[in-house]
Amino acid sequence: MIRARLANLSVHGLSLILDKKLHVGSMVRVEWGTDAFVGEVVYCRVHGKEIMVGLKVEESVYETAKKYASQ
């Protein structure tokens, strides 16, 4: 398990900031509260002293983001 911060949301996925590199093409599971997404790593690059990872996911990320933003 790796802790991450949400950096960005898009129609096709999300990007996370973490302290560990992940391999492009690997599948990851992201747990966000009581929700979870499975996505494929599409990029992994240095972001300052951290790593930014982009994930392509099939599920609707926007609905989950709205749910947690309203709490």
C-alpha positions in Angstrom: 0.0 0.0 0.0 1.2 3.5 -0.9 -0.3 6.7 0.3 -1.0 9.3 -2.4 -2.5 12.7 -2.9 -5.0 13.5 -5.7 -3.5 15.9 -8.2 -6.0 16.1 -10.9 -9.2 14.5 -12.3 -10.2 14.1 -16.0 -12.9 12.3 -17.9 -10.5 9.4 -18.5 -8.8 9.1 -15.2 -6.8 10.8 -12.5 -3.3 11.7 -11.5 -1.8 11.1 -8.1 1.3 12.4 -6.3 3.3 9.9 -4.4 6.8 9.1 -3.2 7.4 6.0 -5.2 7.7 5.3 -8.9 5.2 2.9 -10.5 5.7 1.0 -13.8 3.8 2.3 -16.8 1.3 -0.4 -17.8 0.8 -1.8 -14.3 -2.6 -2.0 -12.8 -3.3 -0.3 -9.5 -6.2 -0.1 -7.1 -7.0 3.3 -5.6 -9.2 3.4 -2.5 -10.9 6.7 -1.9 -13.1 6.6 1.2 -15.5 3.7 0.7 -15.0 3.8 -3.1 -12.3 2.1 -5.2 -11.0 2.4 -8.7 -8.8 0.1 -10.8 -6.7 1.8 -13.3 -3.7 1.4 -15.6 -0.6 3.6 -15.1 -0.2 5.6 -18.3 2.6 7.9 -17.1 5.0 8.2 -14.2 7.3 11.3 -13.9 9.2 13.4 -11.5 7.2 16.2 -9.9 9.6 18.2 -7.7 10.8 15.8 -5.0 7.8 13.5 -5.6 6.4 11.4 -8.4 3.2 12.1 -10.4 1.4 9.1 -11.8 -1.4 9.2 -14.3 -4.1 6.5 -14.2 -6.6 5.6 -16.9 -9.8 4.3 -15.2 -13.1 3.0 -16.5 -15.2 4.2 -13.5 -16.7 7.6 -13.1 -14.2 9.5 -11.0 -16.3 12.7 -11.1 -19.2 11.2 -9.2 -16.9 10.1 -6.4 -15.2 13.5 -6.3 -18.6 15.3 -6.0 -19.7 12.9 -3.2 -16.6 13.6 -1.1 -16.5 17.4 -1.9 -20.0 17.7 -0.5 -19.1 16.1 2.8 
